[in-house]
Amino acid sequence: MIWCYHILVITGFILVLPFLPIVWLVSKKRRANLMQRLGLCTGIKKQSGPRKPVWIHALSVGEVKSALPLVMAVHDHFPQTPIVFTASTRTGYDTARTLFCRADSPLVSQLAYFPFDLPWAVARVQKKIDPAWVCLVETDLWPGFLHAMDRKQIPVVLVNARLSRRSFHGYRRLGPAGPLFFSRLTHVAVQTRRDLERFNALGVPMSRLTLAGNIKFDYPLKTMTDTEKNELKSWFHMDDTQPLWVAGSTHPKEESMVWEAFQQVRRQVPDLKLLVAPRDPGRCKQVARDIAKKGGESILLSTTRDNPKDAPVMLLDCLGVLAKAYAVCDAAFIGGSLVPCGGHNPLEPAMFKKPILFGPHMEDFAEVADLLLARAGACQVDDANALARNLADLLTCPDDAAQMGHRAFSVLEENAGAVDRTLAILSPLKTGGKYV
């Protein structure tokens, strides 16, 4: 079966090969990582030393962010072991560089792109890294990669694993090809019991499954000094009397609903300001044009960092700022939830004890959303009108909003510990050896 997969992948690559130079020329996004993902010009240096490195991989921005507690724990738990971290997307790579490659205290020894699932690309990157073991965070399973690691007897552990109902049924529809994605995994540490049951139903034996919980609950608690908050407010051109609503990680069609709700709430809270952070910052200019067509005014924050300007709507086209923005907001909306995109991490605003709003589509964070709703630390809305009503209630009843924020924070505190359970799985992995 794996050889059929390789034939299909290589055939597909041959078909698109004539177009790759065009893609490289016209797409800045692809140009940033195309050669590296093909296994060429990887920038990876062969490690020298008594210990083989460990390879931690996360797909894109969300998975990279969620990996931070794990990377910190592996760095501390295996202090003499180099860590090579890879991401698949340019935004994921840039986020990893910000989080893990700080000049004063780097958490990883090398940062690179994950190879395409082509035999020569995987083999070249594997040889360059020569890992003791591989840790995949949440997703991004590729049969060719798993087969190559298995042939080299390199353990691969999937951590913080989750399977939405859609993904579960998608894998089941693969029939005999489904095991290609799971059979060579050394161990799977899942987030919830529902995930455990789904992985087991896909053929992963219980002996290789652990209910570890969600490592997002172990994310280092962010703090911001008053000076840092004031600097952020100055950049946003707002004073202490102006309420701020942050709509984070929004998707196409969702910004129009956020804009509609914002217009309604401004009738009750006329000095309200809105910060919209599209999931893809490159979409900010299009969002600005859409708002202008509706008679609204907005600014790109990247253009005002050194020269703050006032506008009712700010578009966040800079990476690494959204989490800080939650610290100075009065309410937060979690994007990807009013449209069927699975939602995004609601724990970032919870860290700052902020009231949280999200839509009905929180499948990718179902457990977290359920916990927040059960503790009344968040409110779920169905459409723009319901979003406007609930936001207005929070902004006009600050005591209720503060209580909701504190309840959200308590959910974060009470569910920590997944990283320790994950480390218990990783610790027996010996250099060059198999899982014990």
C-alpha positions in Angstrom: 0.0 0.0 0.0 2.8 2.5 0.8 4.3 2.0 -2.6 1.0 2.8 -4.2 1.0 6.0 -2.2 4.6 6.8 -3.2 3.7 6.3 -6.9 0.6 8.6 -6.6 2.7 11.3 -4.8 5.6 11.2 -7.3 3.2 11.2 -10.3 1.5 14.2 -8.9 4.8 15.9 -8.4 5.9 15.2 -12.0 2.6 16.7 -13.2 3.1 20.0 -11.3 6.9 20.2 -11.8 6.6 22.4 -15.0 4.6 24.9 -13.0 6.9 25.2 -10.0 9.2 27.9 -11.5 6.0 30.0 -12.1 4.8 29.4 -8.6 8.3 30.4 -7.3 8.2 33.6 -9.3 4.7 34.8 -8.7 4.0 33.6 -5.1 5.9 35.3 -2.4 4.4 32.9 0.1 5.6 29.8 -1.8 8.9 31.4 -2.7 9.7 31.6 1.0 9.8 27.9 1.6 9.5 26.0 -1.7 13.1 25.0 -2.1 13.4 24.1 1.6 10.3 21.9 1.5 11.6 20.1 -1.5 14.7 19.1 0.6 17.0 21.6 -1.2 18.8 24.5 0.6 17.3 23.4 3.9 19.6 25.5 6.0 19.8 22.6 8.5 23.3 21.9 9.9 24.3 18.5 11.0 24.5 18.4 14.8 27.7 17.4 16.5 27.8 16.2 20.0 27.1 13.3 22.3 23.3 13.4 22.0 21.2 13.2 18.9 18.7 16.0 18.5 15.0 15.7 18.9 12.7 16.9 16.1 9.5 18.7 17.0 7.1 19.6 14.3 3.9 21.8 14.1 1.9 22.6 11.0 1.1 26.3 11.2 0.5 29.3 13.5 -2.1 27.7 15.8 -0.1 24.4 16.3 3.2 26.3 16.7 1.7 28.5 19.4 0.2 25.5 21.2 3.6 23.7 21.1 5.3 26.4 23.2 4.6 24.7 26.6 5.9 21.4 25.2 9.1 22.9 23.7 9.8 24.7 27.0 9.4 21.4 28.9 11.5 19.4 26.5 14.2 22.1 26.6 14.2 21.9 30.4 13.8 18.1 30.7 16.5 17.3 28.2 18.9 20.1 28.8 21.8 18.6 26.8 19.7 17.5 23.9 19.5 19.8 20.8 15.9 20.6 19.6 15.2 21.0 15.9 11.8 22.6 15.2 10.0 22.6 11.9 6.8 24.2 10.6 5.0 23.7 7.3 3.8 27.3 6.5 5.6 30.6 6.3 3.4 32.1 9.0 4.0 29.1 11.2 7.8 29.4 10.6 7.7 33.2 11.4 5.7 32.5 14.6 8.2 29.8 15.7 11.1 32.1 15.1 9.5 34.7 17.4 8.6 32.2 20.1 11.6 29.8 20.1 14.6 31.7 18.7 14.9 34.7 21.0 18.5 35.9 21.0 18.7 36.0 24.8 17.3 32.6 25.5 16.7 30.4 22.5 14.6 27.3 23.1 15.6 25.4 19.9 19.0 25.0 18.3 17.7 25.1 14.7 14.5 26.1 12.9 13.5 24.8 9.5 10.7 23.9 7.2 9.0 20.5 7.1 9.6 18.6 3.9 7.0 17.8 1.3 6.1 14.1 1.5 8.4 13.2 -1.3 10.9 10.3 -0.6 14.0 12.3 -1.5 12.9 15.4 0.4 12.1 13.4 3.5 15.3 11.4 3.3 17.5 14.5 2.9 15.9 16.4 5.8 16.0 13.2 8.0 19.7 12.7 7.3 20.5 16.3 8.0 18.7 16.3 11.4 19.3 12.6 12.3 16.8 12.8 15.2 16.6 10.5 18.2 12.8 10.8 18.0 10.2 12.9 16.4 7.3 14.7 18.1 4.4 15.8 15.9 2.1 18.4 17.5 -1.7 17.9 16.9 -1.7 17.0 13.2 0.2 16.9 9.9 0.4 13.2 9.4 2.1 12.0 6.2 2.4 8.3 5.2 5.7 8.7 3.4 7.3 10.5 6.3 6.0 8.0 8.8 7.3 5.1 6.7 10.7 6.7 6.3 11.0 7.2 10.1 9.9 3.6 10.7 12.5 2.2 8.4 15.2 4.1 10.3 13.7 2.9 13.6 13.1 6.5 14.7 10.1 6.7 17.1 7.4 9.2 16.1 4.9 10.4 18.8 1.8 12.4 18.0 1.0 14.7 20.9 -1.9 17.0 21.8 -3.7 14.9 19.2 -7.3 15.6 18.3 -9.7 14.3 15.7 -12.8 16.3 14.8 -15.8 14.4 13.6 -15.2 15.6 10.1 -11.6 14.4 10.1 -12.6 11.1 11.8 -15.1 10.3 9.0 -12.6 11.5 6.4 -10.0 8.9 7.5 -12.7 6.2 7.7 -13.6 6.8 4.1 -10.0 6.0 3.1 -10.7 2.4 3.9 -7.6 0.2 3.6 -5.4 3.3 3.1 -6.4 4.7 6.5 -3.8 2.8 8.5 -1.0 4.5 6.4 -1.6 7.6 8.6 -1.6 5.9 12.0 -0.1 2.4 12.0 3.6 3.6 12.3 3.0 6.0 15.1 4.9 4.9 18.2 2.4 6.5 20.6 -0.5 9.0 20.5 -1.2 11.4 23.3 -4.8 12.6 22.9 -6.6 15.6 24.2 -10.0 14.1 25.2 -11.6 10.8 25.7 -13.6 11.4 22.5 -10.3 11.7 20.6 -9.0 8.5 22.3 -12.1 6.6 21.1 -11.8 7.9 17.6 -8.1 7.0 17.2 -8.8 3.6 18.6 -11.7 3.1 16.1 -9.2 4.0 13.3 -7.0 1.1 14.4 -4.6 2.6 17.0 -4.5 0.0 19.8 -5.2 1.2 23.3 -1.7 0.2 24.4 -0.4 3.1 22.2 -2.9 5.6 23.3 -2.8 8.0 26.3 -5.3 10.5 27.5 -2.9 13.3 28.3 -5.2 16.3 28.0 -4.6 19.6 26.2 -1.2 21.2 26.4 -2.8 24.5 25.6 -3.8 24.7 29.3 -0.2 24.7 30.2 0.7 27.7 28.1 2.9 30.1 30.1 0.7 32.7 31.6 1.3 36.0 29.9 1.8 39.2 32.0 2.0 42.7 30.8 3.3 45.7 32.9 1.3 48.9 33.0 4.0 50.5 30.9 3.6 47.8 28.2 -0.2 48.2 28.3 0.1 52.0 28.0 2.4 51.6 25.0 0.0 49.3 23.3 -2.9 51.7 24.0 -0.8 54.6 22.6 -0.2 52.6 19.4 -4.0 51.9 19.2 -4.6 55.6 19.8 -7.0 55.0 22.7 -7.3 56.2 26.3 -8.5 54.5 29.4 -12.1 55.6 28.8 -12.5 54.0 25.5 -13.6 50.3 25.4 -11.9 48.0 23.0 -13.3 44.9 21.3 -10.8 42.4 19.8 -12.0 40.0 17.1 -9.1 37.5 16.8 -8.2 35.0 14.0 -11.2 35.9 11.8 -11.9 34.2 8.5 -13.4 35.4 5.2 -17.1 36.4 5.5 -16.7 36.6 9.2 -15.4 40.1 9.2 -18.6 41.4 7.7 -20.6 39.9 10.5 -18.1 41.4 13.1 -18.5 44.8 11.3 -22.3 44.5 11.4 -22.3 43.7 15.2 -19.8 46.5 15.8 -22.2 49.0 14.1 -25.1 47.9 16.2 -23.2 48.1 19.5 -21.8 51.6 18.7 -25.3 52.9 19.0 -25.1 52.1 22.7 -21.4 52.4 23.2 -20.4 55.2 20.8 -16.7 55.4 21.7 -16.1 51.6 21.2 -13.1 50.7 19.1 -12.6 47.4 17.2 -9.4 45.6 16.5 -9.8 42.8 13.8 -7.0 40.3 13.5 -7.6 38.1 10.4 -6.2 34.6 10.7 -4.2 35.4 7.5 -2.7 38.9 8.1 -2.2 39.2 4.3 -6.0 39.6 4.0 -6.1 42.9 6.0 -6.0 45.1 2.9 -9.0 43.3 1.4 -10.8 43.6 4.7 -10.1 47.3 4.7 -11.5 47.7 1.2 -14.7 45.7 2.2 -15.2 48.0 5.2 -14.7 51.1 3.0 -17.4 49.9 0.6 -19.8 49.9 3.6 -18.9 53.4 4.5 -16.5 52.5 7.3 -13.1 53.8 8.2 -10.2 51.5 9.2 -6.4 51.6 9.4 -3.6 49.0 9.1 -1.7 48.9 12.4 1.6 48.2 10.7 1.4 51.7 9.2 0.8 53.4 12.5 3.4 51.9 14.8 5.6 55.0 14.8 2.8 57.5 14.0 -0.5 56.5 15.9 -3.7 57.5 14.1 -7.2 57.4 15.3 -9.8 55.2 13.6 -12.8 53.2 14.9 -11.5 50.0 13.3 -7.9 48.7 13.4 -6.7 45.8 11.3 -3.9 43.8 12.8 -1.5 42.9 10.0 1.5 42.2 12.3 2.4 38.8 13.8 2.9 38.4 17.6 0.6 41.2 18.7 -2.8 39.6 19.1 -2.1 37.9 22.4 -0.9 41.2 23.8 -4.0 43.0 22.4 -6.2 40.7 24.5 -4.6 42.2 27.6 -6.0 45.7 26.9 -9.4 44.7 25.5 -12.8 44.7 27.2 -14.2 41.7 25.4 -12.8 39.1 22.9 -14.4 37.3 20.0 -12.8 34.1 18.8 -12.8 33.9 15.0 -13.4 30.9 12.8 -16.5 30.2 14.8 -19.3 32.1 13.1 -18.2 30.4 9.8 -17.6 26.6 9.7 -13.8 26.7 10.2 -13.6 24.9 13.6 -12.8 28.0 15.7 -9.5 29.0 17.3 -7.9 28.9 20.8 -10.1 30.8 23.3 -7.6 30.4 26.1 -5.4 33.4 25.0 -8.0 36.0 26.2 -8.8 33.7 29.2 -5.2 34.2 30.4 -6.0 37.9 30.8 -9.3 37.3 32.5 -11.3 38.7 29.6 -14.9 37.7 28.7 -15.1 35.6 25.6 -17.6 35.3 22.8 -17.6 32.7 20.0 -19.9 31.3 17.4 -21.4 27.8 17.0 -18.4 26.3 15.1 -15.8 25.5 17.7 -15.2 21.9 16.7 -11.4 22.2 16.8 -11.6 23.4 20.4 -14.8 21.6 21.5 -13.5 20.5 24.9 -12.2 23.9 25.8 -15.3 25.6 24.5 -17.5 23.2 26.5 -15.5 23.8 29.7 -15.8 27.5 29.3 -19.5 27.4 28.6 -20.1 25.0 31.6 -18.4 27.5 33.9 -20.0 30.6 32.3 -16.6 31.8 31.3 -17.7 32.4 27.7 -20.9 33.0 25.7 -21.8 31.2 22.5 -23.7 33.2 19.8 -25.4 32.1 16.6 -25.1 35.2 14.3 -24.2 38.8 14.1 -27.3 40.0 15.9 -26.7 37.7 18.9 -23.1 38.7 18.9 -24.1 42.4 19.1 -26.6 41.8 21.9 -24.2 39.9 24.1 -21.3 42.2 23.4 -23.5 45.2 24.3 -24.5 43.5 27.6 -20.8 42.9 28.5 -19.7 46.4 27.7 -22.6 48.0 29.6 -22.3 45.7 32.6 -18.6 45.7 33.4 -19.0 43.8 36.7 -20.7 40.9 34.9 -17.9 41.0 32.2 -15.2 40.9 34.9 -16.8 37.9 36.6 -17.0 36.1 33.2 -13.3 36.8 32.7 -12.4 35.4 36.1 -14.4 32.3 35.4 -12.6 31.8 32.1 -9.2 32.1 33.9 -10.3 29.5 36.5 -10.9 27.0 33.6 -7.3 27.5 32.5 -5.9 26.9 36.0 -8.0 23.8 36.8 -7.0 21.9 33.6 -3.2 22.2 33.6 -0.9 19.2 33.6 -1.0 17.8 30.1 2.7 18.6 29.5 3.8 16.5 32.4 1.8 13.6 31.1 3.2 14.1 27.7 6.8 14.2 29.0 6.1 10.8 30.8 5.5 9.4 27.3 8.6 11.1 25.7 11.1 10.3 28.5 11.5 6.6 27.7 12.4 7.3 24.1 16.1 6.5 23.9 18.6 7.9 21.5 18.3 5.9 18.3 16.2 3.4 20.1 12.5 2.3 20.1 9.8 3.2 22.5 10.0 1.3 25.7 
